[in-house]
Amino acid sequence: MNKKKIFKLAKGFRGRAKNCIRIARERVEKALQYSYRDRRNKKRDMRSLWIERINAGARQHGVNYGNFMCGLMKENIQLNRKVLSELAMHEPYSFKALVDVSRNANPKIKIVEPKKVGLASVL
C-alpha cells in the first residue's frame, strides 16, 4: 500500500498512529485483521442473541428452546432464528401460535413454569 492510502485508512486513529507512516502502517494492518475476524464473529454473536430471545419467548409459554425447535421441525415450519426472534419480541400472539403448534407436534414436552421473580421469592 502506498503512503496516501495508509494515511487515509489511519484517519481517526490516536497519537502518532495517524501521522507517522511506520506506526500508521502497523496499526492499519492490525485494524484490517480485526475487521476481517470480527465480520465472522458478528454473525456468531447475532445467532446466539437470536437463540436467547427465542428461548425467553418460548419459556414465557412453558416450553424451552430445544423442545420448541424440535416441534417446529416436526411440523416442517421453516422459519430461521432471526425471524423467530423478531416474532418473539414484536408479535407475541403470532409467536404463541407457533409455540402451540410446536407443543401439539411433540406431546411429550414437559411444560416448564416460568420463574417468578419478586420480593416474596427473595425473602
N, C-alpha and C positions, 0 to 999 in steps of 0.2 A: 504494500500500500504506500502511496505517496504521502508526503507531509500534509498536504492540504486536506486530504481525505481523513487522515488520522485526527487532525485538529477539529474537523467538522464532527466526527464521531465523539470526540472528547468534550464537546461543548456541554457545559453544566457540571463537569467534574470539579472537585475542590482542590485548592492548592496548586502545586506545580503539575499535577496530573492533567491540567487543561492547557498549559502553555510551554511545557518543557518536552521536547519531542521524544526523548528516551523514556521518560516516565509515562507520557501520554500513550506511547505505543504499547507498553506493558499493560496499562490499565484498560485500554481499548480492547486488547486481545483477551484479557480476563473477562471483561464485560460481555464480549461476544460469546465466550464459553458459557458464562452464566445464563445468558439469554437462550442459548441452544438447549441447555439442560432443563431450564425452567419451563420452556414451552411444553416439554413432555410431562414434567411434574404437575403442571397446571391441570392437565387432563385427569391425572390420577387424583388430585385433590378434589376436583369438582365431582368426580364419580363417588368418592367417599361421602361428600356433602349430600349428594342426592340420596344415597342409601340411608344416611342418618335421618333425613327428612321423611323418607318413605316409612322407615321404622317407627318414627314418632307418630306419624299419622295413622299407621296400622294399629299401633298399640292403644291408641285412643278408642279404637273399636274392638279391642280384645284379641287381636291377632299379632303375632310377631312377624318380623320381616321375612324370615325363611319360609314360614308356612304360607304367608301371603303370596310370595313369588311362586311357590310351588303350585298353589291353587290357580294362579293366573296361567302358568304353563300348561296345566292340565286342561284348562278351558280354551287354550290356544289364543289367549289375548296377548298380542304382541305390541305392547307399549314399552318404550325404553325408559330407563330410570329417570332421565331428565324430565320427560313428560309426566311420569307418575309423581315426581316430587312437586312439580308445578300444580298438579291436581290436588295433592295433599295440602298445599299451602293456600291456594286461591279458590278451589272448588271443592269444599268439604263434602257436599252432598253427592257429587259425582264420584268422589273417592270412596265414600261409604258404600255406594252401589257396587264399586269394584271389589271392596272388601267382602261384601255379602256374596257376590259371585264366587269369589275365591274360597270363602268358607263353605259354600254349598258344594264346590268341586271336591273338597277334601274334608269329609265329615269327621275324620278322626282328630281334627285340630282341637287342642285344648284351648278354652277361652281364658285369656290372660287378663286379669283385672288390673286396670291401670292403678299405679301407686298414687295415693292421695297424700300430698304434702301439705301439711298445715301445722298449726300450733299444737293441736292435740296429739299428733303423732310424734312430735319432738319431745313433749313432756311425758 
